[in-house]
Amino acid sequence: MSSSTPSARFGGAVVGALVGTAAGILLVTAAGTFSITVSGLFAVLAIAAPALVGAVVGTTVTPGTTRPNSR
């Protein structure tokens, strides 16, 4: 199993966080569209949680982190 460089992991974390943030913003926008009262705490959690998950996924799924093919 090969390990990726720290810069690749950092880049993956940044990209994952950006994608997660975009998903959170869409979630807050959709909630506002359906006339659901969006409090500040909900908005922060709805944006921060996907950003954190995206950063974690971005660090684990980077180029160079492949599983060996045992065939």
GROMACS elastic network, one bead per residue, 0.5 to 0.9 nm:
[ bonds ]
;  ai    aj funct       b0    kb
    1    64     6  0.87736   500
    1    65     6  0.71131   500
    1    66     6  0.66921   500
    1    67     6  0.63241   500
    1    68     6  0.64910   500
    2    64     6  0.63312   500
    2    65     6  0.60590   500
    2    66     6  0.70635   500
    2    67     6  0.85278   500
    3    64     6  0.63999   500
    3    65     6  0.59886   500
    3    66     6  0.87114   500
    4     7     6  0.82843   500
    4     8     6  0.64134   500
    4     9     6  0.68785   500
    4    62     6  0.72979   500
    4    63     6  0.70617   500
    4    64     6  0.52759   500
    4    65     6  0.62544   500
    5     8     6  0.53212   500
    5     9     6  0.64856   500
    5    10     6  0.87505   500
    5    64     6  0.85064   500
    6     9     6  0.50286   500
    6    10     6  0.60695   500
    6    11     6  0.85065   500
    7    11     6  0.60184   500
    7    12     6  0.84472   500
    8    11     6  0.50369   500
    8    12     6  0.60476   500
    8    13     6  0.85154   500
    8    59     6  0.80982   500
    8    62     6  0.66919   500
    8    63     6  0.74490   500
    8    64     6  0.88103   500
    9    12     6  0.50232   500
    9    13     6  0.61049   500
    9    14     6  0.86476   500
    9    58     6  0.71437   500
    9    60     6  0.75282   500
    9    61     6  0.84133   500
    9    62     6  0.63072   500
    9    63     6  0.87057   500
   10    13     6  0.50068   500
   10    14     6  0.62211   500
   10    15     6  0.86493   500
   10    55     6  0.88447   500
   10    58     6  0.82229   500
   10    59     6  0.67892   500
   11    14     6  0.51238   500
   11    15     6  0.61810   500
   11    16     6  0.84524   500
   11    58     6  0.78671   500
   11    59     6  0.80183   500
   11    62     6  0.86101   500
   12    15     6  0.51607   500
   12    16     6  0.59352   500
   12    17     6  0.84221   500
   12    54     6  0.89715   500
   12    55     6  0.72051   500
   12    56     6  0.87887   500
   12    57     6  0.80530   500
   12    59     6  0.53012   500
   12    60     6  0.81291   500
   12    61     6  0.74409   500
   12    62     6  0.59847   500
   12    63     6  0.87520   500
   13    16     6  0.50540   500
   13    17     6  0.59805   500
   13    18     6  0.85219   500
   13    52     6  0.89675   500
   13    54     6  0.70677   500
   13    56     6  0.64758   500
   13    57     6  0.73090   500
   13    60     6  0.85188   500
   13    62     6  0.88813   500
   14    17     6  0.51014   500
   14    18     6  0.61547   500
   14    19     6  0.86469   500
   14    54     6  0.84249   500
   14    55     6  0.63290   500
   14    58     6  0.73325   500
   14    59     6  0.87085   500
   15    18     6  0.51049   500
   15    19     6  0.62189   500
   15    20     6  0.85354   500
   15    54     6  0.77853   500
   15    55     6  0.73290   500
   15    58     6  0.66745   500
   16    19     6  0.51541   500
   16    20     6  0.60357   500
   16    21     6  0.84854   500
   16    51     6  0.70440   500
   16    52     6  0.82743   500
   16    53     6  0.77612   500
   16    56     6  0.74201   500
   16    57     6  0.65195   500
   16    59     6  0.79397   500
   17    21     6  0.59683   500
   17    22     6  0.85214   500
   17    48     6  0.89105   500
   17    50     6  0.74847   500
   17    52     6  0.62232   500
   17    53     6  0.74124   500
   17    56     6  0.81823   500
   17    57     6  0.88348   500
   17    58     6  0.75520   500
   18    21     6  0.50502   500
   18    22     6  0.61939   500
   18    23     6  0.86437   500
   18    51     6  0.65834   500
   18    54     6  0.75046   500
   18    55     6  0.81315   500
   19    22     6  0.51031   500
   19    23     6  0.62723   500
   19    24     6  0.86757   500
   19    50     6  0.81505   500
   19    51     6  0.70820   500
   19    54     6  0.65462   500
   19    55     6  0.87748   500
   20    23     6  0.50401   500
   20    24     6  0.61843   500
   20    25     6  0.86541   500
   20    47     6  0.74538   500
   20    48     6  0.80476   500
   20    49     6  0.78283   500
   20    52     6  0.72161   500
   20    53     6  0.69184   500
   20    55     6  0.76583   500
   21    25     6  0.61574   500
   21    26     6  0.85893   500
   21    46     6  0.86285   500
   21    47     6  0.53806   500
   21    48     6  0.68222   500
   21    49     6  0.83181   500
   21    50     6  0.60714   500
   21    52     6  0.85110   500
   21    54     6  0.80621   500
   22    25     6  0.51084   500
   22    26     6  0.62480   500
   22    27     6  0.86325   500
   22    47     6  0.77944   500
   22    50     6  0.84705   500
   22    51     6  0.81242   500
   23    26     6  0.50941   500
   23    27     6  0.62175   500
   23    28     6  0.88013   500
   23    46     6  0.86959   500
   23    47     6  0.74661   500
   23    50     6  0.67571   500
   23    51     6  0.81643   500
   24    28     6  0.62872   500
   24    29     6  0.85443   500
   24    43     6  0.82153   500
   24    44     6  0.88650   500
   24    45     6  0.84340   500
   24    46     6  0.51422   500
   24    48     6  0.72848   500
   24    49     6  0.76900   500
   24    50     6  0.58916   500
   24    51     6  0.74109   500
   25    28     6  0.51564   500
   25    29     6  0.60752   500
   25    30     6  0.85131   500
   25    43     6  0.82022   500
   25    46     6  0.74590   500
   25    47     6  0.59117   500
   26    30     6  0.59920   500
   26    31     6  0.85071   500
   26    47     6  0.88414   500
   27    30     6  0.51494   500
   27    31     6  0.61897   500
   27    32     6  0.86602   500
   27    43     6  0.87879   500
   27    46     6  0.68392   500
   27    47     6  0.79856   500
   28    31     6  0.50800   500
   28    32     6  0.62372   500
   28    33     6  0.86255   500
   28    38     6  0.73430   500
   28    42     6  0.82448   500
   28    43     6  0.60946   500
   28    46     6  0.66271   500
   28    47     6  0.76956   500
   29    32     6  0.50824   500
   29    33     6  0.61487   500
   29    34     6  0.88064   500
   30    34     6  0.63927   500
   30    35     6  0.88177   500
   30    36     6  0.88863   500
   31    34     6  0.53420   500
   31    35     6  0.66316   500
   31    36     6  0.54537   500
   31    37     6  0.76569   500
   31    38     6  0.69993   500
   32    35     6  0.51036   500
   32    36     6  0.55073   500
   32    37     6  0.67264   500
   32    38     6  0.65370   500
   33    36     6  0.74159   500
   34    37     6  0.89028   500
   35    38     6  0.85654   500
   38    41     6  0.82461   500
   38    42     6  0.62475   500
   38    43     6  0.64690   500
   39    42     6  0.52853   500
   39    43     6  0.62612   500
   39    44     6  0.87313   500
   40    43     6  0.50750   500
   40    44     6  0.61889   500
   40    45     6  0.86196   500
   41    44     6  0.51570   500
   41    45     6  0.61288   500
   41    46     6  0.84097   500
   42    45     6  0.51328   500
   42    46     6  0.58312   500
   42    47     6  0.84850   500
   43    46     6  0.50698   500
   43    47     6  0.61996   500
   43    48     6  0.84396   500
   44    47     6  0.53182   500
   44    48     6  0.58178   500
   44    49     6  0.82782   500
   45    48     6  0.50712   500
   45    49     6  0.56343   500
   45    50     6  0.84444   500
   46    49     6  0.58851   500
   46    50     6  0.69138   500
   46    51     6  0.89037   500
   47    50     6  0.59738   500
   47    51     6  0.63589   500
   47    52     6  0.88985   500
   48    51     6  0.50423   500
   48    52     6  0.61128   500
   48    53     6  0.86412   500
   49    52     6  0.52063   500
   49    53     6  0.62411   500
   49    54     6  0.84938   500
   50    53     6  0.50214   500
   50    54     6  0.58509   500
   50    55     6  0.84499   500
   51    54     6  0.50099   500
   51    55     6  0.61457   500
   51    56     6  0.87048   500
   52    55     6  0.50945   500
   52    56     6  0.63148   500
   52    57     6  0.86570   500
   53    56     6  0.51353   500
   53    57     6  0.61401   500
   53    58     6  0.83956   500
   54    57     6  0.50981   500
   54    58     6  0.58500   500
   54    59     6  0.85964   500
   55    59     6  0.62743   500
   55    60     6  0.87657   500
   56    59     6  0.53084   500
   56    60     6  0.64296   500
   56    61     6  0.86525   500
   57    60     6  0.52004   500
   57    61     6  0.58799   500
   57    62     6  0.86385   500
   58    61     6  0.53552   500
   58    62     6  0.63974   500
   59    62     6  0.61273   500
   60    65     6  0.75149   500
   61    64     6  0.85985   500
   61    65     6  0.66402   500
   61    66     6  0.86062   500
   62    65     6  0.58588   500
   62    66     6  0.85758   500
   63    66     6  0.75200   500
   66    69     6  0.89743   500
